[in-house]
């Protein structure tokens, strides 16, 4: 008689949160994502990194944050990545580059 290692079928949690759980576009969390990415990309830009490096660095940090949210964040805090958070990261990174570029002129 074979012994089963699993009690039942494996159920994988979705990587991204369901849309209603992501919160409003104007939520404080989205504002923090935007501001953080803006600060990172503008900082990288002002120390001599290219637009692409600055944008990529800021967005990469945002992606890593979402990977953390989906894989390591405690379940009691609502585990899952957010498309809206990633969008706020991208917009913030672009805004940081635009502001840094405008200040160089």
N, C-alpha and C positions, 0 to 999 in steps of 0.2 A: 504494500500500500504506500503510495507516494504522499509525502508531507508537503503541503502548499506553504510557501513563504509569505503569501499575501492573503489577507482575510477576505478581500473582495477586489473588485476592479479598481485600478488606479485612477484617481481623479486629479487631474492637473488644474492648478489655479490659473486663471487667465493672467497674462502679463500686464495688460492694461485694465484700469478700473472701468466699470460701466459708466457711460456718459453721465447719468444723474449723480454719481458719486464724485465726479471730478470738481464739483463746485462751480460757482459763477466766474465769468471772465474777470470781474472786478474784485474778486476775493483777495484778501490780504496775502494769501499764499502766492497768487499769480503776480502780485505787485513785487513780492520779494524775489521771485524768479527773474522778473524783468530787471529790477534794480541790481541784483547780483550779477547777472550776465552783462549788463551795461557797464558796471564797475570793472569787471574782469577784462572785457574787450577794450575799454578805454585805457585801462592801465597798461595792458600789453602794447597797445598802439603808441602810447606816449613814451615807452621805453625802447621804441625802435622796431617793434615787430611789424610785419606787413599787415595789410587789411585781412588777408586770408588767414594768416597765422592767428591773428587776434580773434577773428570770428570763430575759427575752428577750435581754438583753445577754450573760449567761453562756452560754445555749444557742447564740446566734449565733456566739460565739467557738468553741464546740465544733463547730458545723457547718462553719465555715471551716477548722478543723483537719482535719476529715474530707475536705473538698474538696481540701485540700493533699495529704493522704495518697493520694487517688485519682488526682490529676492531676500533681502536681509532685514527689512523693517519688521518690527514685531507685529504679529497678526492683530493684536488688540488695538493697534493704531491705524488699521485699515490699509493693509498691504496692497500695492498695485501702482503701476506707473500711470502717468497722466499725459494725454496728448496736449491738453491745455497748458500744462506746465512747460512742456517742450516748446510749444508755440511762443509762450512768454519768454523763454530762454533765447529763442532765435530772434525775436523782435528786440529784446534788450541788447543782445550782442550787436545787431545791426545799428541800433541807436547809439551805442557806445562808440562805434567806429565813425559814425556820422558826426557826432559831437567832437570827438578828438580831431577828426579831419578839418572841421570848421574852425576849431581853435588854432590850428597850425597856420591858417591863412593870414 
